[in-house]
Amino acid sequence: MLNEYKKIYKDWNNFLNEAGKVLTGTEIEDMGGEYQSLTSLSSNKKVIKDIDQIRLALTKHAGPKSYITFVKAWDENDPSFSVNPTVSYNTPHGIYGYPLTRQNAQKLASTGKPTDSEFASDYDYFHIFKIKDLRTTPSLEDPEGEVVSGEDSHIVLDELGKNNYSRQNLSKDATEIFTKFLFIMSHKFDKKKTRKYIAIEQDKIIDDENLSEKQKDQKCKWVRSQNFYHGYLDANEALTTMTGDFKDNESQREIQKLYTDKFDDIEEYLKWQLSQEDLTGYNSPYSNNKIVLNDKYFSYVAAYIHTFTNQNNNESYYPAIREFMTFKGSVLVRDILKLCKTELEQAQEYGNQVTKSITAFHLLYYFAQSLSHILEEIDTTGNKSSGYFFSLFLNLVGITNIIDQGSSTIHPNEPRQSVNFSFESATDNNIEHVGTYLNIFKDIEVRSTISHEAAMQLISTIT
């Protein structure tokens, strides 16, 4: 696999220039759920409330390429078929849908839910949409067949997790995602805002009644020196805040010695510092994250990119990213992919709910998820948007749809669903918005919105 990475770096300048065409600093500042909602697919259709018309729509459109998504009205208008402007989860942000096969349409009419999952099925409205460019095969359960694969942009996973993603693309796609990750992280990493956290940490030390004044002073100096090393403070700022007085030559020499005598340059220092840090972080058993990386580890990487850029008077982060990828990045991409595989294998051994087949797509999927989580942690603006970055990364390598037919890859509690994240594609030709309907099935268990007779008639029609 290492030879594959070396091949990618052979023409690294062109690779980075191409990356620059996809993302700019201004675009990164605009990133978020609202931005994705505005620039992604959006379709408006008048809500259909008539039971006969709803019955006709389900009868006509239920099939292997059809999906249903439940929605609320975001304002006084009829709900649009688009990406929600609010990012709430760490799964890819986009348009989710349950498969609307004839069997599931029948289940919807009888139970109020198209599948065994019930998330959002009590919302007031639903959209029906179709995903194009999917290949089907005959099925005994459905006369129209079942989806088996899609175009390269449509990843279709069967119940075991096997899919149509090509393993040959893994190293290239992971490297491209990682490069974009470094570029975004460098913009999101704000030293000035990070210093506020340093000040808070120092205030805690000063207010600690269990420490003597000398201990407080020593501990504050240690905190500032660490943040100097991490890149939050430059040399003069660190010396000023740590000594309080440039006349204290002995203190200056002592601090400078810590940095300059031990390492010849920032690159050597970073290599040493990264060797001291674990790549992995703490993962809660209640989290949907299969792998959690150490955000502190990547704060060193961001600090290196900032420092290298400043030292070389560059206006762009690309030279620093290129340098980092040359001596560390390629190995890091490989290590994170290996870590993803190890974590998934361990989850299987422990009987956790995870895909039965660990494929190249799963490695890429959780690779993107882990990096998205780092951006969420390192973004000092407080905008929690890992799901946004998750879908952005997958979209940047040409994936716009994931169709899970039972492997629980997207979410363990909803094994059968689809997600579309056609980022910056206001006219996505891969999706057809069939219509928007009043959810007459949401209270079907108490028969408050649809009579028993009407429900039975609907079921018989679909059947």
DRENVEX-909264 format. One line per 3 residues: number of its first residue (from 1); their letters; for each residue x, y, z of C-alpha. Coordinates in Angstrom, 3 decimals. Layout:
NUM	A	X Y Z | ...;
END
This chain:
1	MLN	0.000 0.000 0.000 | 2.918 2.389 0.697 | 3.872 2.307 -3.005;
4	EYK	0.375 3.570 -3.799 | 0.907 6.569 -1.525 | 4.309 7.300 -3.088;
7	KIY	2.696 7.281 -6.516 | 0.178 9.868 -5.362 | 2.955 12.147 -4.071;
10	KDW	4.938 11.940 -7.308 | 3.064 14.940 -8.671 | 2.146 16.466 -5.325;
13	NNF	2.143 20.105 -6.460 | -0.572 19.469 -9.028 | -2.518 17.471 -6.461;
16	LNE	-2.505 20.393 -4.018 | -3.333 22.910 -6.714 | -6.338 20.824 -7.680;
19	AGK	-7.389 20.667 -4.022 | -7.228 24.433 -3.902 | -9.806 24.668 -6.651;
22	VLT	-12.276 22.806 -4.484 | -11.914 24.750 -1.252 | -10.850 28.294 -0.452;
25	GTE	-10.366 30.034 2.856 | -13.564 32.046 2.314 | -15.567 28.919 1.609;
28	IED	-14.248 27.315 4.780 | -15.401 30.283 6.826 | -18.915 29.818 5.381;
31	MGG	-19.057 26.111 6.141 | -21.940 24.726 8.125 | -25.391 23.208 7.893;
34	EYQ	-27.040 26.432 6.716 | -24.522 26.786 3.903 | -25.024 23.196 2.804;
37	SLT	-28.799 23.603 2.928 | -28.634 26.705 0.729 | -26.295 25.194 -1.860;
40	SLS	-27.604 21.621 -2.016 | -30.586 20.076 -3.743 | -33.864 21.872 -3.004;
43	SNK	-37.327 21.164 -4.375 | -40.721 22.581 -3.400 | -44.041 20.897 -4.055;
46	KVI	-47.454 21.667 -2.591 | -48.437 19.308 0.242 | -50.972 16.695 -0.854;
49	KDI	-53.507 15.986 1.900 | -56.173 13.978 0.086 | -56.164 10.293 1.125;
52	DQI	-57.007 9.058 -2.371 | -54.121 10.985 -3.905 | -51.741 9.698 -1.221;
55	RLA	-52.935 6.159 -1.924 | -52.369 6.702 -5.645 | -48.841 8.031 -5.059;
58	LTK	-47.838 5.046 -2.908 | -49.380 2.615 -5.380 | -47.677 4.222 -8.353;
61	HAG	-44.233 5.002 -6.942 | -43.427 2.295 -4.374 | -40.515 0.270 -5.707;
64	PKS	-36.821 -0.625 -5.301 | -35.553 2.852 -6.241 | -38.046 4.821 -4.124;
67	YIT	-37.515 6.277 -0.650 | -39.551 8.108 1.960 | -38.298 10.781 4.346;
70	FVK	-40.347 12.286 7.185 | -40.063 16.029 7.801 | -41.351 18.942 9.845;
73	AWD	-42.193 22.362 8.464 | -39.249 24.690 9.208 | -41.441 27.778 8.720;
76	END	-44.996 28.688 7.690 | -44.417 27.336 4.183 | -44.848 23.772 2.941;
79	PSF	-41.685 21.805 3.828 | -39.130 21.730 1.027 | -37.240 18.648 -0.060;
82	SVN	-33.742 19.757 0.933 | -30.934 19.363 3.435 | -31.813 20.393 6.989;
85	PTV	-29.936 23.627 7.872 | -29.168 22.287 11.365 | -26.423 19.685 11.847;
88	SYN	-27.358 17.564 14.860 | -25.631 14.202 14.489 | -22.215 12.722 13.742;
91	TPH	-23.526 10.696 10.809 | -23.144 12.225 7.316 | -25.330 15.306 7.027;
94	GIY	-27.796 15.059 4.175 | -31.217 13.830 3.088 | -32.100 10.499 4.707;
97	GYP	-34.765 8.129 3.518 | -36.242 4.731 4.308 | -36.662 2.325 1.366;
100	LTR	-40.195 2.554 0.019 | -40.576 -0.874 -1.530 | -44.105 -2.177 -2.033;
103	QNA	-43.638 -4.289 1.086 | -42.561 -1.247 3.115 | -45.420 0.855 1.739;
106	QKL	-47.777 -1.852 2.952 | -46.084 -1.782 6.366 | -46.415 2.014 6.464;
109	AST	-50.162 1.798 5.880 | -50.649 -0.829 8.595 | -48.186 0.310 11.315;
112	GKP	-47.301 3.929 10.515 | -43.648 2.985 9.869 | -42.090 1.784 6.608;
115	TDS	-39.396 -0.249 8.421 | -38.772 -1.453 11.970 | -37.032 1.888 12.670;
118	EFA	-39.280 4.693 13.818 | -37.090 7.807 13.835 | -39.124 10.836 12.651;
121	SDY	-42.104 8.687 11.575 | -44.329 10.868 13.789 | -43.472 14.040 11.834;
124	DYF	-46.330 15.856 10.106 | -45.210 15.370 6.502 | -43.220 13.082 4.259;
127	HIF	-41.503 13.301 0.895 | -41.274 10.507 -1.631 | -38.192 10.559 -3.843;
130	KIK	-36.385 8.258 -6.265 | -32.656 7.669 -6.742 | -31.628 7.122 -10.339;
133	DLR	-28.694 5.167 -11.807 | -29.363 2.133 -9.607 | -29.248 -1.400 -10.975;
136	TTP	-31.836 -3.931 -9.841 | -32.302 -7.676 -9.990 | -35.526 -9.741 -9.916;
139	SLE	-36.856 -10.496 -6.437 | -39.462 -12.893 -5.066 | -40.503 -10.301 -2.460;
142	DPE	-41.009 -7.469 -4.920 | -42.083 -7.867 -8.561 | -40.079 -4.756 -9.475;
145	GEV	-36.883 -6.307 -8.142 | -34.333 -5.074 -5.597 | -31.373 -2.728 -5.813;
148	VSG	-28.022 -4.501 -6.063 | -25.560 -1.784 -7.115 | -25.192 1.741 -8.386;
151	EDS	-22.869 4.086 -10.228 | -19.513 4.951 -8.645 | -21.146 7.854 -6.806;
154	HIV	-23.827 5.552 -5.336 | -22.494 3.131 -2.717 | -24.898 0.220 -2.205;
157	LDE	-24.266 -2.046 0.799 | -25.972 -5.409 1.195 | -26.913 -6.931 4.564;
160	LGK	-23.353 -8.179 5.122 | -21.845 -4.805 4.205 | -20.442 -5.862 0.829;
163	NNY	-20.616 -3.030 -1.706 | -19.566 -1.641 -5.074 | -16.733 0.643 -3.843;
166	SRQ	-13.414 -0.212 -5.503 | -10.534 -0.987 -3.153 | -8.178 0.487 -5.754;
169	NLS	-9.544 3.946 -4.890 | -8.929 3.699 -1.136 | -5.411 5.126 -0.829;
172	KDA	-6.109 7.907 -3.344 | -9.430 8.900 -1.767 | -8.114 8.722 1.804;
175	TEI	-5.127 10.892 0.866 | -7.342 13.471 -0.812 | -9.666 13.579 2.220;
178	FTK	-6.697 13.960 4.564 | -5.227 16.811 2.531 | -8.536 18.680 2.572;
181	FLF	-8.783 17.935 6.291 | -5.374 19.572 6.895 | -6.390 22.602 4.865;
184	IMS	-9.679 23.057 6.741 | -8.066 22.379 10.116 | -5.401 25.007 9.478;
187	HKF	-8.125 27.615 8.907 | -10.237 26.483 11.850 | -7.282 26.388 14.244;
190	DKK	-7.226 29.893 15.755 | -4.281 30.639 18.033 | -5.795 33.857 19.366;
193	KTR	-9.002 32.163 20.432 | -7.085 29.215 21.807 | -5.180 31.572 24.118;
196	KYI	-8.451 32.236 25.930 | -8.419 28.604 26.978 | -4.834 29.041 28.148;
199	AIE	-5.906 32.022 30.266 | -8.758 29.998 31.768 | -6.347 27.199 32.650;
202	QDK	-4.005 29.691 34.324 | -6.881 31.247 36.275 | -7.731 27.797 37.641;
205	IID	-4.146 27.410 38.819 | -4.060 30.854 40.439 | -7.349 30.192 42.255;
208	DEN	-6.162 26.810 43.567 | -5.902 27.269 47.344 | -3.966 24.027 47.698;
211	LSE	-0.919 25.472 45.913 | 1.696 27.806 47.317 | 2.515 31.008 45.443;
214	KQK	5.760 29.461 44.218 | 3.945 26.360 43.001 | 1.356 28.493 41.215;
217	DQK	4.083 30.479 39.509 | 5.947 27.363 38.432 | 2.797 25.670 37.178;
220	CKW	1.674 28.723 35.196 | 5.095 28.913 33.560 | 4.808 25.234 32.656;
223	VRS	1.353 25.773 31.101 | 2.642 28.696 29.035 | 5.738 26.813 27.955;
226	QNF	3.618 23.876 26.798 | 1.409 26.173 24.772 | 4.506 27.795 23.321;
229	YHG	5.595 24.361 22.133 | 2.122 23.592 20.783 | 2.259 26.715 18.635;
232	YLD	-0.364 28.747 20.534 | 2.294 31.347 21.449 | 5.297 32.470 19.443;
235	ANE	8.765 32.802 20.986 | 8.596 36.470 22.021 | 5.071 36.134 23.426;
238	ALT	6.069 33.033 25.330 | 9.156 34.718 26.817 | 7.194 37.829 27.761;
241	TMT	4.318 35.997 29.420 | 6.568 33.485 31.126 | 9.147 35.897 32.556;
244	GDF	7.126 39.096 32.647 | 10.308 41.019 31.963 | 12.843 40.812 29.125;
247	KDN	15.562 41.973 31.527 | 15.468 38.590 33.203 | 18.165 37.191 30.918;
250	ESQ	18.633 34.034 32.935 | 14.974 33.082 32.546 | 15.118 33.902 28.842;
253	REI	18.134 31.693 28.303 | 16.555 28.868 30.292 | 13.388 28.862 28.161;
256	QKL	15.226 29.314 24.883 | 17.462 26.415 25.796 | 14.452 24.145 26.215;
259	YTD	13.549 24.766 22.601 | 16.678 25.593 20.578 | 19.242 23.292 22.216;
262	KFD	17.155 20.159 21.994 | 15.911 20.543 18.421 | 17.456 22.035 15.323;
265	DIE	14.153 23.099 13.766 | 10.381 22.966 14.098 | 10.144 19.849 11.932;
268	EYL	12.456 17.916 14.232 | 10.527 19.124 17.245 | 7.197 18.064 15.749;
271	KWQ	8.507 14.591 14.929 | 9.594 14.218 18.532 | 6.350 15.606 19.950;
274	LSQ	4.143 13.383 17.789 | 6.160 10.370 18.897 | 5.150 11.206 22.495;
277	EDL	1.423 11.454 21.782 | -1.076 8.670 21.153 | -2.890 8.848 17.832;
280	TGY	-6.101 7.529 19.359 | -8.339 9.260 21.873 | -11.036 8.110 24.286;
283	NSP	-14.077 6.524 22.711 | -17.308 6.302 24.701 | -19.153 2.980 24.362;
286	YSN	-22.327 5.018 23.811 | -20.898 6.830 20.790 | -21.628 5.922 17.181;
289	NKI	-17.975 6.712 16.399 | -16.110 3.504 15.642 | -12.773 5.264 16.071;
292	VLN	-11.829 8.459 17.927 | -8.546 10.191 17.221 | -6.630 12.323 19.705;
295	DKY	-7.422 16.000 19.067 | -4.269 17.047 20.942 | -2.194 15.080 18.446;
298	FSY	-3.675 17.084 15.606 | -3.299 20.378 17.445 | 0.458 19.783 17.085;
301	VAA	-0.023 19.214 13.366 | -2.028 22.449 13.023 | 0.607 24.310 15.040;
304	YIH	3.318 22.986 12.751 | 1.460 24.152 9.632 | 0.962 27.620 11.139;
307	TFT	4.578 27.904 12.315 | 6.062 26.656 9.048 | 3.856 29.096 7.103;
310	NQN	4.903 32.059 9.268 | 8.597 31.156 9.187 | 8.595 31.018 5.400;
313	NNE	6.431 34.131 4.924 | 3.897 32.150 2.918 | 0.451 33.502 2.172;
316	SYY	-0.963 30.015 1.782 | -0.918 26.889 3.946 | -0.198 24.673 0.937;
319	PAI	3.634 24.707 1.177 | 3.387 23.693 4.843 | 0.843 20.973 4.062;
322	REF	3.055 19.724 1.237 | 6.025 19.584 3.592 | 4.034 17.812 6.290;
325	MTF	2.678 15.240 3.856 | 6.198 14.522 2.646 | 7.675 13.556 5.999;
328	KGS	4.634 12.453 8.007 | 1.277 12.679 6.268 | 1.521 9.594 4.079;
331	VLV	2.399 7.399 7.043 | -0.392 8.977 9.075 | -3.010 8.216 6.407;
334	RDI	-1.900 4.596 6.384 | -1.853 4.400 10.194 | -5.396 5.793 10.562;
337	LKL	-6.729 3.332 7.979 | -5.020 0.463 9.829 | -6.473 1.768 13.086;
340	CKT	-9.968 1.801 11.569 | -9.578 -1.817 10.511 | -8.305 -2.867 13.948;
343	ELE	-11.162 -1.100 15.755 | -13.778 -2.693 13.487 | -12.268 -6.143 13.943;
346	QAQ	-12.274 -5.715 17.725 | -15.893 -4.560 17.622 | -16.759 -7.751 15.756;
349	EYG	-14.931 -9.885 18.330 | -16.772 -8.231 21.204 | -20.120 -8.764 19.494;
352	NQV	-20.831 -5.066 19.024 | -23.350 -4.057 16.376 | -21.089 -3.540 13.403;
355	TKS	-21.007 -4.570 9.758 | -20.181 -8.237 9.170 | -17.893 -7.421 6.226;
358	ITA	-15.040 -4.950 6.702 | -14.517 -3.546 3.232 | -12.429 -0.754 1.736;
361	FHL	-15.485 1.478 1.830 | -15.899 0.958 5.582 | -12.279 1.957 6.143;
364	LYY	-12.816 5.130 4.086 | -16.145 5.828 5.792 | -14.775 5.679 9.343;
367	FAQ	-11.559 7.396 8.257 | -13.688 10.372 7.164 | -15.787 10.199 10.339;
370	SLS	-12.743 10.262 12.639 | -11.266 13.322 10.906 | -14.646 15.079 11.026;
373	HIL	-14.706 14.599 14.789 | -11.267 16.267 15.072 | -12.522 19.317 13.179;
376	EEI	-15.464 19.533 15.556 | -13.128 19.491 18.561 | -10.501 21.849 17.188;
379	DTT	-12.945 24.483 15.897 | -12.899 27.137 18.624 | -15.938 28.919 17.156;
382	GNK	-18.114 26.420 18.997 | -19.976 25.292 15.879 | -20.446 21.566 16.375;
385	SSG	-20.657 20.328 12.816 | -18.846 17.000 12.440 | -21.732 15.601 10.384;
388	YFF	-21.297 18.417 7.899 | -17.591 17.700 7.431 | -18.305 13.967 7.292;
391	SLF	-20.557 14.316 4.237 | -18.264 16.965 2.730 | -15.274 14.602 2.779;
394	LNL	-17.178 11.758 1.153 | -18.635 14.118 -1.441 | -15.195 15.500 -2.312;
397	VGI	-14.084 12.046 -3.463 | -17.174 11.629 -5.627 | -19.583 9.800 -3.313;
400	TNI	-23.040 11.392 -3.216 | -25.296 8.545 -2.031 | -25.065 5.650 0.402;
403	IDQ	-27.770 3.004 0.331 | -27.625 0.624 3.279 | -29.742 -2.506 2.858;
406	GSS	-29.284 -3.877 6.352 | -25.589 -3.714 7.328 | -26.056 -0.987 10.017;
409	TIH	-23.113 0.953 8.578 | -24.747 4.393 8.673 | -26.388 3.821 12.055;
412	PNE	-26.788 0.679 14.200 | -30.399 1.486 15.054 | -31.456 2.058 11.450;
415	PRQ	-29.850 -0.673 9.343 | -31.940 0.021 6.226 | -31.805 3.563 4.919;
418	SVN	-30.273 5.872 2.331 | -28.483 9.188 2.666 | -27.826 11.714 -0.082;
421	FSF	-25.308 14.524 0.284 | -24.975 16.113 -3.132 | -22.953 18.975 -1.744;
424	ESA	-23.229 22.201 -3.765 | -25.551 20.595 -6.281 | -28.783 22.575 -6.371;
427	TDN	-29.905 20.615 -9.436 | -29.002 17.017 -8.607 | -30.124 14.891 -11.557;
430	NIE	-29.596 11.702 -9.550 | -32.670 12.376 -7.411 | -36.278 12.837 -8.457;
433	HVG	-38.576 14.488 -5.914 | -41.915 12.767 -6.474 | -44.036 14.744 -4.026;
436	TYL	-44.758 16.010 -0.498 | -47.624 14.521 1.508 | -49.463 14.940 4.796;
439	NIF	-48.406 12.121 7.104 | -51.818 10.536 7.593 | -50.106 7.486 9.075;
442	KDI	-48.373 9.088 12.053 | -51.166 8.268 14.540 | -52.366 5.156 12.773;
445	EVR	-52.130 3.020 15.912 | -55.015 4.992 17.429 | -56.662 5.540 14.037;
448	STI	-56.976 9.267 14.636 | -56.057 10.476 11.165 | -57.181 7.639 8.951;
451	SHE	-60.097 5.275 9.395 | -59.583 1.541 9.735 | -61.544 0.971 6.527;
454	AAM	-59.432 3.474 4.606 | -56.238 1.872 5.919 | -57.353 -1.597 4.848;
457	QLI	-58.314 -0.294 1.434 | -54.906 1.335 1.074 | -53.108 -1.874 2.043;
460	STI	-55.108 -3.938 -0.418 | -54.415 -1.434 -3.188 | -50.656 -1.505 -2.625;
463	T	-50.679 -5.275 -2.397;
END
